[in-house]
Amino acid sequence: MYAGYNHIKAREEGVNSHDNELSLDISYAYDWDIHAMASIYHSLSLSGSFIELAITKEYAFSDLMRLELQTAAGFNSGYVSDGHNGLNNVKLAANLSYQLLNNVMLSGYASYSVAINKDAAHYSGDEHLRSLFWAGLGVSYQFN
């Protein structure tokens, strides 16, 4: 189980915005390489939540390198206040990580989410709901 706080700053079409959100992740290991996860993000500004349910499969290439493949479904519950509630997207993701030093891990990730049930005619917030690809690099440090 993980709990978190995020302060988000954004700029879209020349308008600055910010939000504070709380998050809770619950993970269950079916086997050493298959995990189920439920995540909830609650926006303090909007008083709405977004829920993601996921299954992850891990492949270990060596003691230093592993690949995680994930599929997930996202549900809006007022997080996008003027968007439709319910199933929002389905996501496919990959994360490749390499143990660089004892407590330092380098990772690269890519994800594609497919928009589900977009209805901009009835929900103005669905106007921004779209299929999206993103990728990035990360470095993490594990405290003992």
Backbone as CSV, one residue per row, in Angstrom:
resi,resn,N_x,N_y,N_z,CA_x,CA_y,CA_z,C_x,C_y,C_z
1,MET,0.850,-1.172,0.000,0.000,0.000,0.000,0.898,1.239,0.000
2,TYR,0.535,2.206,-0.796,1.278,3.459,-0.901,0.304,4.623,-0.770
3,ALA,0.728,5.665,-0.108,-0.073,6.890,-0.018,0.802,8.037,-0.480
4,GLY,0.196,9.045,-1.107,0.992,10.154,-1.603,0.231,11.462,-1.667
5,TYR,0.992,12.502,-1.890,0.469,13.852,-2.098,1.162,14.415,-3.325
6,ASN,0.407,15.027,-4.212,0.965,15.637,-5.418,0.495,17.083,-5.516
7,HIS,1.423,17.967,-5.791,1.070,19.350,-6.118,1.318,19.490,-7.614
8,ILE,0.276,19.826,-8.347,0.343,19.858,-9.803,0.222,21.291,-10.292
9,LYS,1.177,21.687,-11.142,1.114,22.973,-11.816,1.022,22.693,-13.308
10,ALA,0.141,23.402,-13.991,-0.052,23.181,-15.417,-0.241,24.519,-16.125
11,ARG,0.035,24.519,-17.407,-0.195,25.685,-18.260,-0.752,25.166,-19.574
12,GLU,-1.988,25.567,-19.868,-2.632,25.145,-21.095,-3.272,26.346,-21.765
13,GLU,-2.951,26.535,-23.018,-3.487,27.636,-23.810,-3.306,28.972,-23.099
14,GLY,-2.113,29.175,-22.487,-1.774,30.431,-21.843,-2.367,30.643,-20.464
15,VAL,-3.042,29.640,-19.916,-3.674,29.764,-18.602,-2.945,28.861,-17.606
16,ASN,-2.494,29.459,-16.500,-1.852,28.688,-15.437,-2.908,28.096,-14.518
17,SER,-2.663,26.883,-14.044,-3.565,26.266,-13.076,-2.742,25.405,-12.124
18,HIS,-3.349,25.068,-11.001,-2.685,24.182,-10.045,-3.741,23.367,-9.304
19,ASP,-3.293,22.282,-8.719,-4.181,21.412,-7.959,-3.343,20.679,-6.917
20,ASN,-3.990,20.268,-5.875,-3.398,19.408,-4.866,-4.216,18.132,-4.861
21,GLU,-3.515,16.996,-4.883,-4.253,15.744,-4.875,-3.606,14.745,-3.926
22,LEU,-4.458,13.881,-3.396,-4.027,12.783,-2.547,-4.139,11.502,-3.364
23,SER,-3.233,10.569,-3.136,-3.299,9.317,-3.872,-3.141,8.135,-2.916
24,LEU,-3.752,7.028,-3.297,-3.643,5.785,-2.551,-3.527,4.659,-3.565
25,ASP,-2.485,3.833,-3.434,-2.260,2.688,-4.306,-2.253,1.433,-3.455
26,ILE,-2.976,0.424,-3.904,-3.005,-0.863,-3.226,-2.576,-1.909,-4.249
27,SER,-1.590,-2.716,-3.886,-1.049,-3.712,-4.801,-1.152,-5.096,-4.170
28,TYR,-1.464,-6.088,-5.001,-1.546,-7.464,-4.533,-0.743,-8.340,-5.487
29,ALA,0.181,-9.148,-4.959,1.011,-10.033,-5.777,0.352,-11.405,-5.872
30,TYR,-0.083,-11.775,-7.085,-0.623,-13.116,-7.305,0.499,-14.143,-7.310
31,ASP,1.573,-13.757,-7.901,2.750,-14.597,-8.041,3.938,-13.656,-7.986
32,TRP,5.145,-14.137,-8.050,6.306,-13.253,-7.959,6.375,-12.285,-9.138
33,ASP,5.698,-12.601,-10.256,5.809,-11.747,-11.439,4.485,-11.173,-11.942
34,ILE,3.364,-11.421,-11.248,2.057,-10.872,-11.653,1.451,-10.114,-10.478
35,HIS,1.072,-8.848,-10.725,0.507,-8.003,-9.671,-0.787,-7.352,-10.152
36,ALA,-1.728,-7.218,-9.233,-2.948,-6.440,-9.469,-2.821,-5.169,-8.648
37,MET,-3.291,-4.057,-9.201,-3.152,-2.781,-8.498,-4.418,-1.944,-8.668
38,ALA,-4.780,-1.266,-7.605,-5.872,-0.291,-7.637,-5.293,1.035,-7.145
39,SER,-5.521,2.087,-7.897,-5.029,3.419,-7.531,-6.192,4.391,-7.545
40,ILE,-6.202,5.295,-6.580,-7.210,6.353,-6.559,-6.495,7.681,-6.337
41,TYR,-6.854,8.659,-7.149,-6.317,10.020,-7.044,-7.497,10.930,-6.743
42,HIS,-7.414,11.669,-5.654,-8.513,12.554,-5.259,-8.041,14.000,-5.329
43,SER,-8.709,14.795,-6.156,-8.398,16.213,-6.310,-9.040,17.012,-5.189
44,LEU,-8.226,17.735,-4.440,-8.766,18.576,-3.367,-9.451,19.806,-3.934
45,SER,-8.982,20.291,-5.075,-9.601,21.470,-5.691,-10.968,21.147,-6.288
46,LEU,-11.094,19.983,-6.910,-12.327,19.629,-7.613,-13.243,18.727,-6.804
47,SER,-12.749,18.178,-5.691,-13.494,17.218,-4.874,-13.981,16.034,-5.707
48,GLY,-13.142,15.598,-6.639,-13.459,14.449,-7.474,-12.306,13.477,-7.475
49,SER,-12.563,12.257,-7.941,-11.542,11.217,-7.919,-11.395,10.559,-9.282
50,PHE,-10.239,9.963,-9.486,-9.974,9.147,-10.665,-9.425,7.825,-10.164
51,ILE,-9.963,6.724,-10.661,-9.595,5.389,-10.204,-8.991,4.618,-11.378
52,GLU,-7.902,3.907,-11.096,-7.273,3.076,-12.117,-7.089,1.669,-11.568
53,LEU,-7.516,0.673,-12.336,-7.334,-0.738,-11.992,-6.377,-1.336,-13.009
54,ALA,-5.346,-2.055,-12.537,-4.297,-2.518,-13.449,-3.819,-3.923,-13.102
55,ILE,-3.302,-4.589,-14.136,-2.608,-5.874,-14.000,-1.222,-5.685,-14.616
56,THR,-0.188,-6.103,-13.868,1.192,-5.964,-14.330,1.863,-7.329,-14.360
57,LYS,2.595,-7.596,-15.444,3.387,-8.816,-15.589,4.845,-8.395,-15.703
58,GLU,5.704,-9.036,-14.910,7.121,-8.675,-14.882,7.960,-9.802,-15.476
59,TYR,8.985,-9.401,-16.253,9.958,-10.332,-16.812,11.336,-9.903,-16.328
60,ALA,12.064,-10.802,-15.673,13.416,-10.503,-15.202,14.411,-11.086,-16.210
61,PHE,15.207,-10.206,-16.823,16.226,-10.651,-17.767,17.509,-11.049,-17.042
62,SER,17.739,-10.412,-15.910,18.899,-10.692,-15.071,18.611,-10.099,-13.692
63,ASP,19.564,-10.183,-12.788,19.399,-9.559,-11.474,19.363,-8.041,-11.579
64,LEU,19.857,-7.490,-12.696,19.960,-6.038,-12.848,18.893,-5.420,-13.747
65,MET,18.272,-6.218,-14.626,17.343,-5.647,-15.607,16.010,-6.387,-15.600
66,ARG,14.920,-5.588,-15.657,13.592,-6.196,-15.735,12.668,-5.351,-16.609
67,LEU,11.653,-6.019,-17.137,10.637,-5.387,-17.969,9.286,-5.627,-17.319
68,GLU,8.483,-4.570,-17.200,7.119,-4.675,-16.684,6.155,-4.251,-17.786
69,LEU,5.173,-5.099,-18.059,4.105,-4.784,-19.002,2.818,-4.649,-18.209
70,GLN,2.025,-3.630,-18.545,0.820,-3.359,-17.766,-0.346,-3.031,-18.678
71,THR,-1.517,-3.472,-18.268,-2.762,-3.038,-18.881,-3.641,-2.494,-17.756
72,ALA,-4.372,-1.437,-18.049,-5.154,-0.775,-17.002,-6.420,-0.171,-17.589
73,ALA,-7.386,0.052,-16.712,-8.624,0.754,-17.071,-8.795,1.903,-16.089
74,GLY,-9.133,3.098,-16.614,-9.316,4.280,-15.785,-10.777,4.703,-15.735
75,PHE,-11.203,5.166,-14.557,-12.595,5.561,-14.335,-12.647,6.963,-13.742
76,ASN,-13.441,7.845,-14.339,-13.628,9.194,-13.823,-14.798,9.205,-12.837
77,SER,-14.583,9.871,-11.711,-15.648,10.050,-10.724,-15.577,11.491,-10.220
78,GLY,-15.815,12.427,-11.127,-15.776,13.837,-10.780,-14.399,14.463,-10.845
79,TYR,-13.343,13.695,-11.192,-11.991,14.254,-11.303,-11.950,15.253,-12.454
80,VAL,-12.533,14.862,-13.582,-12.814,15.812,-14.663,-14.262,16.205,-14.426
81,SER,-14.458,17.330,-13.736,-15.778,17.669,-13.196,-16.866,17.800,-14.258
82,ASP,-16.513,18.243,-15.457,-17.523,18.387,-16.510,-17.391,17.285,-17.563
83,GLY,-16.693,16.193,-17.226,-16.575,15.035,-18.106,-17.520,13.938,-17.664
84,HIS,-17.668,12.922,-18.508,-18.564,11.815,-18.150,-17.946,10.975,-17.040
85,ASN,-18.769,10.469,-16.163,-18.323,9.561,-15.115,-18.336,8.137,-15.654
86,GLY,-17.481,7.303,-15.106,-17.404,5.911,-15.531,-16.132,5.643,-16.311
87,LEU,-16.136,4.544,-17.080,-14.961,4.133,-17.842,-14.487,5.268,-18.741
88,ASN,-13.216,5.596,-18.636,-12.641,6.765,-19.293,-11.576,6.388,-20.305
89,ASN,-10.720,5.404,-19.965,-9.648,5.002,-20.870,-9.156,3.599,-20.541
90,VAL,-8.491,3.018,-21.524,-7.776,1.763,-21.350,-6.332,2.044,-21.732
91,LYS,-5.392,1.539,-20.916,-3.979,1.878,-21.100,-3.135,0.628,-21.252
92,LEU,-2.125,0.701,-22.122,-1.078,-0.307,-22.254,0.235,0.402,-21.961
93,ALA,1.078,-0.211,-21.107,2.321,0.456,-20.717,3.463,-0.556,-20.614
94,ALA,4.684,-0.053,-20.807,5.895,-0.855,-20.651,6.914,-0.032,-19.877
95,ASN,7.625,-0.688,-18.962,8.666,-0.036,-18.169,9.885,-0.952,-18.141
96,LEU,11.015,-0.475,-18.643,12.259,-1.219,-18.623,13.172,-0.566,-17.604
97,SER,13.648,-1.344,-16.620,14.490,-0.763,-15.573,15.807,-1.511,-15.451
98,TYR,16.823,-0.750,-15.063,18.176,-1.281,-14.906,18.753,-0.783,-13.593
99,GLN,19.248,-1.703,-12.769,19.853,-1.362,-11.480,21.249,-0.822,-11.752
100,LEU,21.396,0.503,-11.706,22.651,1.167,-12.048,23.685,1.019,-10.932
101,LEU,23.278,1.283,-9.702,24.103,1.139,-8.507,23.273,0.411,-7.456
102,ASN,23.829,0.159,-6.273,23.103,-0.573,-5.231,21.705,-0.024,-4.977
103,ASN,21.564,1.275,-4.812,20.268,1.877,-4.485,19.716,2.759,-5.602
104,VAL,20.339,2.770,-6.762,19.934,3.652,-7.856,19.463,2.830,-9.052
105,MET,18.245,3.152,-9.521,17.686,2.453,-10.662,17.359,3.452,-11.776
106,LEU,17.713,3.090,-12.997,17.404,3.881,-14.188,16.270,3.171,-14.912
107,SER,15.273,3.929,-15.368,14.154,3.293,-16.067,13.696,4.137,-17.243
108,GLY,13.142,3.452,-18.213,12.512,4.081,-19.370,11.118,3.503,-19.501
109,TYR,10.158,4.341,-19.837,8.786,3.856,-19.913,8.071,4.452,-21.124
110,ALA,7.077,3.722,-21.580,6.226,4.189,-22.675,4.808,3.701,-22.376
111,SER,3.832,4.506,-22.745,2.448,4.161,-22.461,1.537,4.716,-23.555
112,TYR,0.477,3.986,-23.844,-0.535,4.450,-24.791,-1.890,4.227,-24.161
113,SER,-2.680,5.282,-24.052,-4.031,5.147,-23.513,-5.044,5.455,-24.613
114,VAL,-6.094,4.660,-24.650,-7.162,4.792,-25.644,-8.381,5.396,-24.948
115,ALA,-8.854,6.514,-25.460,-10.038,7.173,-24.894,-11.271,6.295,-25.080
116,ILE,-12.107,6.222,-24.042,-13.324,5.397,-24.062,-14.534,6.288,-23.745
117,ASN,-15.619,6.078,-24.461,-16.914,6.735,-24.215,-16.864,8.257,-24.314
118,LYS,-16.040,8.801,-25.193,-15.987,10.259,-25.365,-17.344,10.758,-25.856
119,ASP,-17.879,11.752,-25.170,-19.179,12.322,-25.524,-19.137,13.831,-25.290
120,ALA,-18.384,14.528,-26.136,-18.204,15.976,-25.986,-19.501,16.741,-26.225
121,ALA,-20.476,16.143,-26.909,-21.754,16.826,-27.150,-22.535,17.012,-25.845
122,HIS,-22.390,16.075,-24.900,-23.116,16.157,-23.639,-22.234,16.562,-22.457
123,TYR,-20.920,16.342,-22.569,-19.987,16.629,-21.472,-18.822,17.447,-22.029
124,SER,-18.795,18.729,-21.695,-17.754,19.602,-22.251,-16.349,19.158,-21.850
125,GLY,-16.188,18.527,-20.686,-14.886,18.044,-20.262,-14.361,16.902,-21.115
126,ASP,-15.240,16.219,-21.834,-14.815,15.137,-22.726,-14.143,15.671,-23.989
127,GLU,-14.222,16.984,-24.226,-13.566,17.575,-25.387,-12.065,17.274,-25.375
128,HIS,-11.459,17.223,-24.189,-10.019,16.981,-24.070,-9.682,15.502,-23.913
129,LEU,-10.689,14.635,-23.835,-10.459,13.197,-23.733,-10.001,12.690,-25.092
130,ARG,-8.798,12.143,-25.135,-8.258,11.671,-26.409,-7.275,10.535,-26.155
131,SER,-7.020,9.764,-27.176,-5.995,8.736,-27.102,-4.646,9.434,-27.058
132,LEU,-3.728,8.888,-26.266,-2.490,9.612,-25.983,-1.323,8.654,-25.803
133,PHE,-0.183,8.990,-26.407,1.069,8.255,-26.226,2.031,9.135,-25.446
134,TRP,2.731,8.583,-24.467,3.772,9.329,-23.775,4.882,8.379,-23.361
135,ALA,6.062,8.941,-23.159,7.234,8.157,-22.778,8.153,9.028,-21.938
136,GLY,9.081,8.404,-21.241,10.006,9.179,-20.446,11.106,8.320,-19.840
137,LEU,12.006,8.993,-19.140,13.099,8.349,-18.428,13.005,8.724,-16.966
138,GLY,13.463,7.834,-16.099,13.421,8.130,-14.672,14.626,7.561,-13.955
139,VAL,14.941,8.187,-12.832,15.979,7.698,-11.939,15.351,7.642,-10.549
140,SER,15.527,6.510,-9.865,14.979,6.388,-8.524,16.071,5.946,-7.562
141,TYR,15.902,6.377,-6.311,16.835,6.013,-5.250,16.055,5.338,-4.142
142,GLN,16.532,4.182,-3.701,15.836,3.448,-2.642,16.598,3.629,-1.337
143,PHE,15.904,4.179,-0.333,16.475,4.356,0.987,16.331,3.048,1.759
144,ASN,17.370,2.668,2.455,17.300,1.424,3.255,16.997,1.735,4.695
